[in-house]
């Protein structure tokens, strides 16, 4: 018979060795996480509402809190204040100041080099100045022009940005701006320059109407606002009704695609809708351009260049 060399197991008064910290195996500890109950040394514990939790459980809890933040009807995290809208206003004001300096005029900046290069003329777009489809949306003719557009952008945009979220709102704004430019390219006077953020602002009006309908609110005030602005677009000379209508329709469609996207893979559906809209608009430009090139050639008498 073999006689054991150590004390017999289970001897009263014998103390079992302490477990080691789950993150630091070289540190014995008598403490445990109140959430997962794993051994943890004092360095790895954080005070919680009930007891102490290990740093892993604290991090997991923080991720859970972030994932359960309030979401809007568009799937965006609810925002406290707009950021994109004041940024867009700042960009528009900066561009106007530049054109004002170049034109050496406060009341009429249409002679500025930047205005001439960025304003949208369909024949110029067909000649290769494709950027005018977007840049024209950041130009304005006069202080009254930019004042009314920026007020409308703030009043409509600040609430819509909170609902759509910054990225979705930016997508709606820019695609609406492009939609207004494409509408001008397709249907407006080929030789008439057009500028202004109105196409994008009308896109926000269309988007706001869709959101109101989705939330089952009374759409009367939004419909009245759109109707009044469309009437003004007809009644006041030198306003691009086509640009306004194009922005309105595209903005409404993009917003509808964003807020009515299925909750399963919602982000993928939203991104796909924006991509499809841009592809369709660019395709329209590609179809229209060859129709305008002969007009440009006839008007200039030489080549297809925006120099004329």
C-alpha positions in Angstrom: 0.0 0.0 0.0 1.3 3.4 -0.9 1.1 6.1 1.8 0.2 9.6 0.4 2.9 12.2 1.0 0.6 15.2 1.4 -2.3 15.9 3.8 -5.5 14.0 3.0 -8.0 15.8 0.8 -10.9 17.5 2.5 -9.2 18.0 5.8 -11.2 20.6 7.8 -9.6 24.0 7.9 -7.6 23.6 4.7 -8.0 26.6 2.3 -8.4 26.0 -1.4 -6.1 28.1 -3.7 -7.7 31.3 -5.1 -8.7 31.4 -8.7 -6.7 33.6 -11.1 -8.0 36.6 -12.9 -9.5 35.7 -16.3 -7.4 38.5 -18.0 -4.3 38.1 -15.9 -3.6 34.4 -15.1 -0.7 35.3 -12.8 -2.9 37.2 -10.4 -4.9 35.2 -7.8 -8.1 37.0 -6.8 -11.2 36.4 -4.7 -13.3 38.9 -6.7 -15.7 38.1 -9.5 -17.7 40.1 -12.1 -21.3 40.5 -11.0 -22.4 40.0 -14.6 -20.5 37.0 -16.0 -19.1 35.8 -12.6 -15.6 35.2 -14.0 -12.7 35.8 -11.6 -11.3 39.3 -12.0 -8.5 41.3 -10.3 -9.3 44.8 -9.0 -7.6 46.4 -12.1 -10.1 44.6 -14.3 -13.2 45.6 -12.4 -15.4 48.7 -12.9 -18.1 49.9 -10.6 -21.6 49.2 -12.1 -25.2 50.0 -11.1 -25.2 46.6 -9.3 -21.8 45.5 -8.0 -18.7 45.5 -10.1 -18.3 44.3 -13.7 -15.2 43.2 -15.6 -14.0 45.4 -18.4 -15.2 42.9 -21.0 -18.8 43.1 -19.7 -18.6 46.9 -19.5 -17.5 47.1 -23.2 -20.2 44.7 -24.2 -22.8 46.7 -22.4 -21.6 49.9 -24.1 -22.0 48.3 -27.5 -25.5 47.2 -26.6 -26.4 50.7 -25.5 -25.1 52.2 -28.8 -27.1 49.6 -30.8 -30.3 50.4 -29.1 -30.1 54.2 -29.6 -33.4 55.7 -30.9 -33.8 55.3 -34.7 -35.9 57.4 -37.0 -38.3 56.2 -39.7 -35.3 56.2 -42.1 -33.2 53.9 -39.9 -30.9 56.7 -38.9 -29.8 57.5 -35.3 -31.8 60.4 -34.0 -29.7 63.7 -34.1 -29.8 66.6 -31.7 -28.8 69.3 -34.2 -28.2 69.5 -37.9 -24.7 69.6 -39.3 -25.0 69.2 -43.0 -27.5 72.0 -43.5 -25.3 74.8 -42.0 -22.4 73.3 -43.9 -24.2 73.6 -47.2 -25.3 77.1 -46.3 -21.7 78.0 -45.6 -20.5 76.6 -48.9 -23.2 78.5 -50.8 -22.4 81.8 -49.1 -18.6 81.3 -49.7 -19.2 80.7 -53.4 -21.3 83.8 -53.6 -18.6 85.9 -51.9 -16.1 84.6 -54.4 -18.3 85.5 -57.4 -19.0 88.8 -55.8 -15.3 89.6 -55.5 -14.6 88.5 -59.1 -17.6 90.5 -60.5 -16.8 93.5 -58.3 -20.5 93.7 -57.6 -22.8 92.8 -54.8 -26.1 92.9 -56.7 -25.1 91.1 -59.9 -22.4 88.5 -60.0 -23.2 86.8 -63.3 -20.1 88.3 -64.8 -17.8 86.5 -62.5 -15.4 84.0 -64.0 -16.6 81.3 -61.5 -20.2 82.0 -62.4 -19.6 81.7 -66.1 -17.7 78.4 -65.6 -20.1 76.8 -63.2 -23.5 78.0 -64.4 -25.4 75.3 -66.4 -25.9 75.9 -70.1 -27.1 72.6 -71.7 -24.9 73.1 -74.8 -21.9 73.7 -72.6 -22.6 70.5 -70.7 -22.8 68.6 -74.0 -19.4 70.1 -75.0 -17.8 68.4 -71.9 -18.5 70.8 -69.0 -20.5 68.0 -67.2 -19.6 69.4 -63.8 -22.1 72.3 -64.4 -24.9 69.8 -63.6 -23.8 70.0 -60.0 -21.8 73.2 -59.6 -24.7 75.3 -60.9 -26.5 74.4 -57.7 -24.0 76.3 -55.6 -24.3 79.6 -57.6 -26.7 82.5 -57.1 -27.3 85.6 -59.2 -28.0 88.1 -56.5 -28.3 88.7 -52.7 -32.1 88.2 -52.8 -31.6 84.9 -54.8 -29.2 83.4 -52.2 -31.1 84.8 -49.3 -34.4 83.1 -50.1 -32.7 79.8 -51.0 -30.7 79.7 -47.9 -33.7 80.5 -45.7 -35.7 77.7 -47.4 -32.8 75.3 -47.0 -32.6 76.0 -43.3 -36.3 75.9 -42.6 -36.9 72.7 -44.5 -33.5 71.0 -44.2 -32.9 71.2 -40.4 -35.8 68.9 -39.6 -35.4 66.6 -42.6 -31.7 66.1 -41.7 -32.7 65.0 -38.2 -35.1 62.4 -39.7 -33.0 61.1 -42.5 -29.6 61.3 -40.8 -26.6 63.2 -42.2 -25.5 60.7 -44.9 -29.0 60.0 -46.2 -29.9 63.7 -46.1 -26.8 64.6 -48.1 -27.6 61.9 -50.7 -31.2 63.3 -51.1 -29.9 66.8 -51.4 -27.1 66.1 -54.0 -29.2 63.7 -56.1 -32.1 66.2 -56.1 -29.6 68.9 -57.2 -28.5 66.6 -60.0 -32.1 65.8 -60.9 -32.8 69.5 -61.3 -29.8 69.9 -63.5 -30.7 67.0 -65.7 -34.2 68.3 -66.1 -32.8 71.6 -67.4 -30.5 69.7 -69.7 -33.4 67.7 -71.1 -36.1 70.3 -71.5 -34.8 73.8 -71.1 -33.4 76.4 -73.5 -30.1 74.8 -74.7 -28.3 78.2 -74.6 -29.7 79.7 -71.4 -27.5 79.5 -68.3 -29.2 78.4 -65.1 -27.9 78.6 -61.5 -29.2 78.3 -58.0 -29.8 75.8 -55.2 -33.6 75.8 -55.8 -33.6 72.4 -57.5 -32.1 70.8 -54.4 -34.4 72.8 -52.1 -37.4 71.6 -54.0 -36.0 68.1 -53.7 -36.1 68.6 -49.9 -39.7 69.8 -50.2 -40.6 66.6 -52.0 -38.7 64.6 -49.4 -40.5 66.4 -46.5 -43.9 65.6 -48.1 -43.0 61.9 -48.3 -41.9 61.8 -44.7 -45.0 63.6 -43.5 -47.1 61.0 -45.4 -45.1 58.1 -44.0 -45.6 59.4 -40.4 -49.4 59.9 -41.2 -49.3 63.6 -40.3 -51.4 66.3 -42.0 -49.7 67.1 -45.3 -51.7 70.2 -45.9 -49.0 72.8 -45.0 -46.3 71.0 -47.0 -48.5 70.7 -50.1 -49.4 74.4 -49.7 -45.8 75.3 -49.5 -44.9 73.3 -52.6 -47.9 74.8 -54.5 -47.0 78.4 -53.6 -43.4 77.9 -54.6 -44.4 76.4 -58.0 -46.7 79.3 -58.7 -43.9 81.7 -57.9 -41.7 79.7 -60.2 -44.1 80.5 -63.0 -45.1 84.0 -62.1 -41.6 85.4 -61.5 -39.4 85.8 -64.6 -36.0 84.2 -65.0 -36.8 81.3 -62.7 -36.2 77.8 -63.9 -39.5 75.9 -63.4 -38.0 72.8 -65.0 -35.1 72.7 -62.6 -37.6 73.0 -59.7 -39.8 70.3 -61.0 -36.9 68.0 -61.7 -35.5 68.4 -58.1 -39.0 68.0 -56.6 -39.7 64.7 -58.4 -36.2 63.2 -57.8 -36.1 64.3 -54.1 -39.5 62.7 -53.5 -38.5 59.5 -55.1 -35.2 59.2 -53.4 -36.7 59.9 -50.0 -39.5 57.4 -50.6 -36.9 54.8 -51.4 -35.0 55.6 -48.2 -37.8 55.6 -45.7 -39.8 52.7 -47.3 -36.8 50.4 -47.6 -37.4 47.0 -46.0 -35.9 46.8 -42.5 -34.0 43.7 -43.4 -30.8 44.8 -45.2 -32.3 48.4 -45.1 -28.9 50.1 -45.7 -28.2 48.0 -48.7 -31.6 48.8 -50.2 -31.1 52.5 -49.5 -27.6 52.6 -51.1 -28.9 50.6 -54.0 -31.8 53.1 -54.6 -29.4 56.1 -54.6 -27.0 54.3 -57.0 -29.8 53.4 -59.4 -31.1 57.0 -59.4 -27.7 58.4 -60.2 -27.2 55.8 -63.0 -30.6 56.7 -64.5 -29.8 60.4 -64.4 -26.4 59.9 -65.9 -27.9 57.7 -68.6 -30.3 60.5 -69.5 -27.4 62.9 -69.8 -25.6 60.4 -72.1 -28.7 60.2 -74.3 -29.2 64.0 -74.4 -25.7 65.1 -75.1 -25.4 63.9 -78.7 -28.6 65.8 -79.5 -27.1 69.1 -78.2 -23.7 68.8 -79.8 -24.8 69.9 -83.3 -26.5 73.0 -81.7 -23.3 73.8 -79.9 -21.2 73.4 -83.1 -23.6 75.6 -85.1 -23.6 78.3 -82.5 -19.8 78.5 -82.1 -18.7 77.7 -85.6 -15.7 75.7 -84.4 -15.2 72.5 -82.4 -17.2 71.3 -79.4 -15.7 73.4 -76.7 -17.1 75.5 -73.9 -14.8 78.4 -75.0 -17.6 80.0 -77.0 
